Structure formats: C-alpha cells, structure tokens
Amino acid sequence: MKRHKIIWLPPRPTSTAIMLALLLAAATPCRAQDFGTDIINYFVNWFPRVTQIQSEQPHWVTPLVTVTPRLEEEVRYDQYFESMRDGVATDNFGAGKGIELIPFQNTEVIIGVPAFLKRNIPRNTDGFADWPFLIKYRLLSGNEENGNYIVTAFMGFSVPTGSKVNGNGHGIFTPTLAAGKGFGNFDVQSTVGVAFPSGGFDRLGMPLAWNTAFQYRLFKYFWPEFETNYTWQSYGADTGHSTLYLTPGLVIGRIPIHDRIGLTFGAGYQVAVTMHRNYNHNVILTARIPF
C-alpha cells in the first residue's frame, strides 16, 4: 500500500490580517513620535502653565519661617545665626532651602539642599544636616477677585544623609495642612504638621509644629510681618514640652528683574519666649529669585 506524505503549509494571510499588520507597523512610530512631541510641548509650555496655575491663587509673599500654602517657583537661600545665653552659637548655611518647581496642576515640589551647620562650641562638630524634600498639593484656592484664600496639603520628608552630630539618623515624614486667607492688604498664613521619624522615637519624638504668619502689604513691595512658631513634643523624653518663638520681620518683593525673573529678600529676628528652647534668639536672612 502506497503511503502519502502529508506536508503542512501555513495558511495564506487574509486581506484583513495584512491590513492589521500594516496599521500596527504604522502606529508604532506614530506613538513614539507623539510621545516625543508631548515631552517637548510639556517643557515649551512650562511657564505659561505655571502662570495659569498661579493666577488661581492669592499673590502674597512667602513668609520668613512659615511655609506658604501658595505654589511658588523660585530658588531660595536662607541664613540663620542662632545664639544661646551661654555663648554657644550656630550658623546655619542654607537652612535646607533650595529650588521650588510647579511641574503639574496644583502641585509643587521643593528639592532642598542640606544645610551646613557651623558651631563655635564644641569644636569639630561642623557638618551637613539631612537632605530635605517637600511636596505640596493645592486643595482649594481663590485669587484676590475670588475669595482670596488657599488650602494646601504638604508631605515633607528628609533623607538621613547628615553627619552624626548634625543629622537625625533616621528618615522623618511630616504630613502638614496649610491654609491662608487675605483681607485686602492683610493676610494670614498658617501650617500645622506632625513629624514621624522612621526610628529613634525616644530621642526624636513626634513634634507637632504650628506656624502662623501675619502680613501687611505696604507700597507694593514691602511686607512687614509677625510670626508665631510653636512646637509641642508629643512623644519621647521631652513629652509635653512646648517651645514658642516670636518672629517679627520684613520681606521685600517681588521686585521684577527681567521677564518672569524677580528678586525677593528679607530679614527677621526670632526670640524664644518659653523655658524649653533650642536657642535663645536667631537672626534670619532670606534671598529668593522667583521665576
């Protein structure tokens, strides 16, 4: 009996399959091209987008100590000169400030620069503090023509990159709620937050910080202010201890330089009024380039 050898041949592609393959082949480079175009448009439209976002909120100036609930784009440098009654002094270079950006709608990202701490006593303890970051998300806002108010949620966190003496040794997460309300040339900005360390609770505790700034605008660029900077320790060896600083100051800005670029600067004098304190008084200087 003669055997027949069976040979399998692949089916011929139908016209529908050919069309689908051609469409997929054409769509792949189109998607890549669209993605590249979206990235380019994102950066090209950066400043118009930021202008639109900031137009929906009040146009106050950022206080000296209290973190503003407003969304801001700027480069910032602060300088602290802290002193104790016994002659101990600490110079804080940078105070953890850095660059502030508004990458998305209602969102700001602050990339801090680790502060450098220099002490006169004890010697050989100079070094960098931890690396701070902050993310803001604006929940509600209205500009001067629409209520003159703002409510924003923060999430701050620090990476324990500091030296043994100047760093905390643990990461710290600080959820915060911030709000502000304006009344003509007068405004109040306030924040309340609790710090949660990733370890070392007995030493670091879980401090609650409540900062409030009262400002009044004079002659367009002058913003005299008065701040209360309160901390209550809710856990650890210092449980129940409270610290209150009063901070009068003056911020001048935003002075236009070129196009979107401006200049803001100011100074203040912080004084402790409670028994428990980290320092007795502090001279604060600030310089910012908003853009």
Order of alpha helices (4+ residues) and beta strands (2+ residues): alpha-alpha-beta-beta-beta-beta-beta-beta-beta-beta-beta-beta-beta-alpha-beta-beta-beta-beta-beta
